Amino acid sequence: MSGIDYLDLAPIKAARGTVALPGSKSISNRTLLLAGLAEGETLIRDVLESDDTQRMIEALRTLGVTVESLAPRTLKVRGAGGVFPVKKAELFLGNAGTAFRPLTAVLALCAGEYKLSGVPRMHERPIGDLVDALRQLGARIEYLGNAGYPPLQIHPMTLNDAGEVSIRGNVSSQFLTGLLLALPLLRRRTVVRVVGELISKPYIDITLNTLKQFGVTVARDGWSSFKIPSDARYQSPGEIYVEGDASSASYFLAAGAISGLTGGGPVRVTGVGRNSVQGDVRFTEFLERMGARVTLGDNEIAATADESSVRRGQLKALDADCNLIPDAAMTLAVLALFADGASTLRSIGSWRVKETDRITAMAAELRKLGATVEEGSDYLKITPPAATPHASRLTPHAVIDTYDDHRMAMCFSLAALGGVPVRINDPRCVAKTFPEYFDVLASISSH
């Protein structure tokens, strides 16, 4: 660390090597929650160790679930066999959407008094669509601040006979995930209907896959309706492994592609591969469109620049619909700095309700590096700065603000591959999902 509140990154001449990925945040928190609700004990291996998963673990313990750490990244969870035994609790969940949204849905059905709160940014992230859906079933949820936003007070519900519930799909897929994880607790057939276009569909695939691992198979009609069976009951699978995080893979694969332009690369990641259940593994398709050479194995992916990109010394600009890779699309925004023209990222409206307003934040920080950026309600158009003879095209010594957003910090670390020093403010925000990120980046970098 160059300082307590910032990290100065020296220009990175080349990146090459192998990175063992941390576990997926999305899979880790879903798995932890269902293990806590299931009958029996679950041994979870390769679970992500981060702020977000720690929030879920703390919540489960507060709610009466035994969570035992057996070794690094290995936990044993003794499930509650249904609803949580503790009927009154206050939970502080930081800025962990993958904990806050599903726990809201589950606790609404647990016949208890629960207060849920988080950091100030979490209280700015909408939750009204999920609350409205739960109220259709008789849930009693009170807003303690602004209507439609946390913090929340959950009261014991008065279950009605509604066999169907509807929810909007165009704000956050975490709302639908929360419903799908909670509804098996009702032990009755329930249909969830999605109103409008469902965004971030691959995250629902992760949810459905995790449900199936715990013994609940949800039938779906396209992406418009989901049917929870009447005999749904969570059963421990005994032992379960968490996939490596495909979103985190994007930074290192991008580093391999950028470095490959000047003779570096490849960079290989392990823990995720061609058969991943995570939508962000499709980042590799966009990376190839930009001029990378990508190799996919069963449990690894490698990337460098392809021959045509090396000859040009630039990646290819692209116009991309990023609906299926909302998190990894942030990495594309920084890759656009190394492209041969303007790139446009579309269908990224969900960025505005993440850890920060990522569209506005990304635009502001890209401009610091010399890019021209056009910002829309759900798109960014990024024109890289022009190259100058014998010098990097990027503005040196840019000071990048990270907005307490782990992905902003990790994305903009890639600017150092442009041959310029860069300062990352508040680098510790990466602890949300990848506490060792900067050490791992350094391990594959040469200066």
C-alpha positions in Angstrom: 0.0 0.0 0.0 1.2 3.5 -0.9 -1.0 5.0 1.8 -3.8 4.2 4.1 -6.5 5.5 1.8 -5.0 5.0 -1.6 -2.9 2.6 -3.7 -0.4 3.9 -6.2 0.0 1.4 -9.1 3.2 1.6 -11.2 2.9 1.1 -15.0 2.6 -2.6 -15.7 4.8 -3.7 -18.6 3.4 -7.2 -18.9 0.9 -9.6 -17.2 1.2 -13.3 -17.5 0.6 -16.3 -15.2 -2.1 -18.2 -13.5 -4.7 -17.1 -11.0 -6.8 -19.3 -8.8 -10.1 -17.5 -8.5 -12.0 -16.9 -5.3 -15.4 -18.5 -5.0 -18.4 -16.8 -6.6 -20.2 -14.3 -4.4 -23.5 -15.0 -6.0 -23.2 -18.8 -5.6 -21.6 -18.5 -2.1 -24.4 -16.5 -0.5 -27.2 -18.5 -2.2 -25.6 -21.7 -1.0 -25.1 -20.4 2.5 -28.7 -19.3 2.8 -30.2 -22.6 1.5 -27.8 -24.6 3.7 -29.1 -22.6 6.7 -32.7 -23.5 5.7 -32.2 -27.1 4.7 -32.6 -30.3 6.6 -29.3 -31.8 7.6 -25.7 -30.6 7.6 -24.0 -29.2 4.5 -20.2 -29.1 3.9 -19.5 -26.1 1.7 -16.1 -26.0 0.0 -14.4 -23.1 -1.8 -16.8 -20.6 -0.3 -15.8 -17.0 -0.9 -14.2 -15.2 2.1 -15.3 -11.6 1.8 -17.4 -8.9 3.5 -20.5 -9.9 1.6 -20.4 -13.6 2.6 -19.4 -12.6 6.2 -22.6 -10.6 6.4 -24.6 -13.7 5.4 -22.8 -15.9 7.9 -23.3 -13.4 10.7 -27.0 -13.2 9.8 -27.4 -17.0 9.8 -25.8 -17.3 13.2 -28.0 -14.5 14.6 -31.0 -16.4 13.3 -30.0 -19.6 15.1 -28.1 -21.5 12.5 -24.8 -23.2 13.4 -22.0 -22.2 10.9 -18.7 -23.8 11.7 -15.4 -22.9 10.0 -13.4 -26.1 9.4 -10.6 -24.7 7.2 -9.9 -21.8 4.9 -12.9 -21.5 2.5 -14.6 -24.6 4.1 -17.7 -24.3 6.3 -20.1 -26.8 7.9 -23.7 -25.5 8.2 -26.3 -27.2 10.3 -29.6 -26.4 8.7 -32.7 -25.2 10.5 -34.9 -27.7 8.6 -37.3 -24.9 7.5 -37.9 -21.5 8.9 -35.3 -19.9 11.2 -35.7 -20.7 14.9 -34.9 -17.2 16.2 -38.1 -15.1 15.9 -36.7 -11.6 16.8 -33.5 -10.2 15.5 -31.8 -7.1 14.1 -29.5 -7.7 11.1 -27.0 -5.3 9.7 -26.1 -6.4 6.2 -23.7 -3.7 5.0 -24.0 -3.2 1.2 -24.5 -6.9 0.4 -27.4 -7.1 -2.0 -27.0 -10.8 -2.3 -27.7 -11.1 1.4 -30.3 -8.3 1.9 -32.7 -9.1 -0.8 -33.0 -12.9 -0.3 -33.1 -12.5 3.5 -35.9 -10.0 3.2 -38.0 -12.5 1.3 -37.2 -15.5 3.6 -37.7 -13.6 6.8 -41.0 -12.2 5.6 -42.2 -15.8 5.7 -40.6 -16.8 9.0 -43.3 -15.5 11.4 -41.0 -13.3 13.3 -40.0 -9.7 14.0 -36.9 -8.7 12.1 -35.2 -5.4 11.4 -32.9 -5.2 8.4 -30.5 -2.4 7.7 -27.3 -1.6 6.0 -24.8 1.1 5.0 -26.2 4.4 3.7 -25.8 3.2 0.1 -27.9 0.1 0.8 -30.6 2.5 2.0 -30.5 4.1 -1.5 -30.9 0.8 -3.4 -34.6 0.0 -4.2 -36.4 -2.9 -2.7 -40.0 -1.8 -3.3 -40.8 -4.3 -6.1 -39.8 -7.2 -3.8 -41.8 -5.9 -0.9 -44.8 -5.4 -3.1 -44.6 -9.0 -4.3 -44.3 -10.4 -0.8 -47.3 -8.3 0.3 -49.4 -10.1 -2.3 -48.9 -13.2 -0.1 -49.8 -11.4 3.1 -46.3 -10.3 4.2 -46.2 -7.4 6.6 -43.2 -5.2 5.9 -42.7 -1.7 7.1 -40.4 0.9 5.6 -38.4 2.6 8.4 -37.1 5.4 6.1 -38.1 6.2 2.6 -40.9 4.2 1.0 -39.5 1.6 -1.4 -36.0 1.5 0.3 -34.4 -0.1 3.3 -34.2 -0.1 6.3 -37.1 -2.5 6.9 -39.1 -3.9 9.8 -40.6 -7.2 9.1 -43.6 -8.4 11.1 -45.2 -11.8 11.3 -47.2 -12.3 8.1 -50.9 -13.2 7.7 -50.7 -15.8 5.0 -53.5 -15.5 2.4 -54.6 -18.1 -0.1 -52.9 -16.4 -3.1 -51.4 -19.1 -5.3 -49.8 -16.6 -7.7 -47.5 -13.6 -7.2 -46.2 -11.1 -9.8 -43.0 -9.1 -9.8 -41.3 -6.6 -12.1 -38.2 -8.0 -13.8 -36.5 -4.8 -15.2 -35.0 -3.4 -12.0 -32.9 -6.1 -10.3 -32.9 -9.9 -10.8 -32.2 -10.2 -7.1 -35.9 -9.5 -6.4 -36.9 -12.6 -8.3 -34.1 -14.6 -6.8 -35.3 -13.6 -3.3 -38.9 -14.8 -4.1 -37.7 -18.1 -5.6 -35.5 -18.9 -2.6 -38.2 -18.0 -0.1 -41.4 -19.6 -1.6 -40.5 -23.2 -1.0 -40.9 -22.4 2.7 -44.7 -22.1 2.2 -44.9 -25.8 1.2 -47.6 -25.1 -1.4 -47.7 -24.7 -5.1 -47.0 -21.1 -6.1 -46.6 -19.4 -9.4 -44.4 -16.3 -9.9 -45.1 -14.2 -12.9 -42.6 -11.7 -14.2 -44.0 -8.4 -15.4 -42.0 -6.9 -18.3 -38.5 -7.8 -19.5 -36.4 -9.8 -17.0 -32.8 -8.5 -16.8 -29.7 -10.4 -15.8 -31.2 -13.7 -16.7 -28.0 -15.7 -16.0 -28.3 -14.8 -12.3 -31.7 -16.5 -12.2 -30.1 -19.6 -13.8 -27.6 -19.6 -10.8 -30.6 -19.4 -8.4 -32.5 -22.3 -10.2 -29.3 -24.4 -10.2 -28.7 -23.8 -6.5 -32.4 -24.6 -5.7 -32.0 -27.9 -7.6 -28.8 -28.8 -5.6 -30.9 -28.5 -2.4 -33.7 -30.7 -3.8 -36.2 -28.1 -5.2 -36.9 -28.1 -9.0 -38.6 -25.1 -10.2 -40.4 -25.3 -13.6 -40.3 -22.2 -15.8 -42.1 -21.0 -18.8 -39.4 -19.1 -20.7 -38.6 -16.2 -18.4 -42.2 -15.1 -17.8 -43.3 -17.6 -15.1 -41.9 -19.9 -12.5 -43.7 -22.7 -10.6 -42.8 -23.7 -7.1 -44.0 -27.3 -6.5 -46.2 -28.1 -3.5 -43.8 -30.7 -2.1 -40.8 -28.3 -2.2 -38.5 -29.0 0.8 -34.9 -28.1 1.2 -32.6 -31.1 1.7 -28.9 -30.8 2.2 -26.8 -32.2 -0.7 -24.2 -33.2 1.9 -21.2 -31.6 0.3 -21.1 -28.8 -2.3 -18.4 -26.9 -4.1 -18.6 -23.2 -5.0 -17.4 -22.3 -8.5 -14.7 -19.7 -8.9 -16.1 -16.2 -9.5 -16.6 -15.5 -13.3 -16.9 -11.8 -12.7 -13.5 -11.7 -11.0 -12.1 -13.7 -13.9 -12.9 -10.8 -16.2 -10.2 -8.6 -14.8 -7.4 -11.1 -15.3 -8.6 -12.2 -18.7 -8.7 -8.6 -19.7 -5.2 -8.1 -18.4 -4.0 -11.0 -20.6 -5.7 -9.4 -23.7 -4.2 -5.9 -23.0 -0.8 -7.2 -22.2 -0.8 -9.4 -25.2 -0.8 -6.3 -27.4 2.8 -5.7 -26.4 4.1 -9.2 -26.1 2.8 -10.1 -22.7 0.2 -12.7 -21.7 -1.4 -15.1 -21.6 -3.2 -14.9 -18.3 -5.0 -18.1 -17.1 -7.6 -18.4 -14.4 -8.7 -21.6 -12.7 -11.9 -22.5 -10.9 -14.3 -21.6 -13.7 -14.6 -22.9 -17.3 -16.7 -23.6 -20.3 -19.5 -25.3 -18.4 -19.9 -22.6 -15.7 -23.4 -21.8 -14.5 -22.5 -18.2 -14.2 -23.5 -15.8 -17.0 -20.4 -13.7 -16.7 -18.4 -16.5 -18.3 -19.8 -15.1 -21.5 -17.5 -12.2 -21.0 -15.1 -14.3 -23.0 -17.3 -14.0 -26.1 -17.1 -10.2 -25.9 -13.4 -10.4 -25.3 -12.9 -12.4 -28.5 -15.0 -9.8 -30.4 -12.5 -7.2 -29.2 -9.6 -9.2 -30.6 -8.5 -11.5 -27.8 -7.5 -15.2 -28.2 -9.4 -17.1 -25.6 -9.0 -20.8 -24.6 -11.6 -22.4 -22.5 -11.2 -25.7 -20.6 -13.5 -27.5 -18.2 -12.1 -25.6 -15.2 -9.8 -22.9 -16.7 -9.8 -20.0 -19.1 -6.8 -18.3 -20.7 -6.6 -15.1 -22.7 -4.1 -13.0 -24.7 -4.3 -10.8 -27.8 -4.8 -12.4 -31.1 -2.4 -11.9 -34.0 -4.4 -9.2 -35.8 -4.7 -7.2 -32.5 -0.9 -7.5 -31.9 -0.2 -6.1 -35.4 -2.5 -3.2 -34.9 -1.4 -2.6 -31.3 -5.0 -2.1 -30.4 -8.2 -4.1 -29.5 -11.3 -3.7 -31.6 -14.1 -1.4 -30.6 -17.5 -3.0 -30.1 -21.2 -2.3 -29.8 -22.5 -4.7 -27.3 -25.8 -5.6 -25.5 -24.6 -6.4 -22.0 -27.8 -7.6 -20.5 -26.4 -11.0 -19.8 -23.1 -9.9 -18.3 -24.0 -6.8 -16.1 -21.0 -7.1 -13.8 -18.4 -8.2 -16.2 -19.5 -5.4 -18.6 -17.7 -3.0 -16.4 -14.5 -4.6 -17.4 -15.4 -4.0 -21.1 -15.7 -0.3 -20.3 -12.0 -0.1 -19.3 -11.0 -2.4 -22.2 -12.6 0.3 -24.4 -9.7 2.5 -23.5 -7.4 0.2 -25.6 -9.7 -0.1 -28.6 -9.4 1.4 -32.1 -12.5 3.5 -31.9 -15.7 4.3 -30.0 -17.3 1.4 -28.1 -20.9 1.4 -26.9 -22.2 -0.7 -24.0 -26.0 -1.1 -24.0 -28.6 -2.6 -21.6 -26.6 -1.6 -18.5 -29.5 0.3 -16.7 -29.1 -2.0 -13.7 -25.7 -0.4 -13.0 -27.6 2.6 -11.5 -28.9 0.6 -8.5 -25.7 -1.3 -7.7 -23.1 -0.4 -5.0 -23.0 3.0 -6.6 -24.5 4.5 -9.7 -22.0 2.7 -11.9 -22.9 4.5 -15.1 -22.2 7.9 -13.7 -19.2 6.7 -11.8 -17.7 4.9 -14.7 -18.1 7.9 -17.0 -16.4 10.2 -14.6 -13.4 8.0 -14.0 -12.9 7.1 -17.7 -12.7 10.8 -18.5 -9.9 11.2 -16.0 -7.9 8.8 -18.2 -8.5 10.9 -21.3 -11.6 9.2 -22.7 -14.6 11.0 -24.2 -17.7 9.4 -22.7 -21.4 9.8 -23.6 -23.7 8.7 -20.8 -27.3 7.6 -21.3 -30.0 6.1 -19.1 -28.8 2.6 -19.9 -25.7 2.9 -22.1 -22.2 4.3 -22.3 -20.4 5.3 -25.4 -16.6 5.4 -24.8 -14.1 7.0 -27.2 -10.5 6.3 -26.2 -8.0 9.1 -26.2 -5.8 9.4 -29.3 -2.4 7.8 -29.2 0.6 10.1 -29.2 4.0 9.1 -30.6 6.3 7.3 -28.2 3.8 7.7 -25.3 0.8 6.0 -23.8 -2.5 7.3 -25.0 -3.9 7.3 -21.4 -3.5 10.3 -19.1 -0.9 9.5 -16.5 -1.3 9.9 -12.7 -5.1 9.7 -12.9 -6.6 9.6 -9.4 -9.5 7.1 -9.5 -12.3 7.4 -7.1 -14.0 4.1 -6.3 -17.2 5.1 -4.6 -17.0 2.3 -2.0 -17.5 -0.1 -5.0 -15.2 -3.1 -5.3 -15.7 -3.4 -9.1 -14.7 0.2 -9.7 -11.4 -0.4 -8.0 -10.7 -3.7 -9.8 -11.7 -2.4 -13.2 -9.5 0.7 -13.1 -6.5 -1.2 -11.9 -6.2 -2.3 -15.5 -5.3 1.2 -16.6 -1.8 0.6 -15.3 -1.4 -1.8 -18.3 -1.6 1.3 -20.5 1.9 2.3 -19.4 0.8 4.9 -17.0 0.9 5.2 -13.2 -2.5 5.3 -11.6 -3.8 6.0 -8.1 -6.7 3.9 -6.7 -8.5 5.6 -3.9 -10.0 3.5 -1.1 -8.5 0.2 -2.4 -9.8 -1.7 0.6 -13.3 -1.6 -0.9 -12.3 -4.8 -2.8 -12.8 -6.7 0.5 -16.5 -6.9 -0.5 -15.7 -9.8 -2.9 -11.9 -10.2 -3.4 -9.8 -9.0 -0.4 -6.5 -10.2 -2.0 -7.1 -8.7 -5.4 -4.2 -6.3 -5.6 -1.8 -8.9 -4.3 -2.9 -11.3 -6.9 -2.7 -8.7 -9.7 0.9 -7.9 -8.5 1.8 -11.6 -8.7 1.2 -11.8 -12.4 2.6 -8.3 -13.2 6.1 -7.2 -14.3 7.1 -3.5 -14.2 
